[in-house]
């Protein structure tokens, strides 16, 4: 039974990072397409961005340090490159095409990290 516990120890953090990123992308898309007007509460998108950066950092740390196994460490290393586009976003400007392109550059790493965290632990 310990194997199952080892396997899922870091997975909730990767799920939280993925959900936060997806919510932020959904809100950004809704605002860009004018489905939602956040002019009165722009802080919401910023709060989701901060939550996304925080949960990605926590997921990487959890994958590396929490019950370290080869699979969770690989998931952490797979998620780590998502930090680069997330760090660049505040400097990309919000009303240009490059903002969503840079934001979406993190998507493959976030999805790969999530899938890697859900894989069974390596057997010895």
Secondary structure, 3 states (H helix, E strand, C coil): CHHHHHHHCCHHHHHHHHHHHHHHHHHHHHHHCCCCCCCCCCHHHHHHHHHHHHHHHHHHHHHHHCCCCHHHHHHHHHHHCHHHHHHHHHHCCCCCHHHHHHHHHCHHHHHHHHHHHHCCCCCC
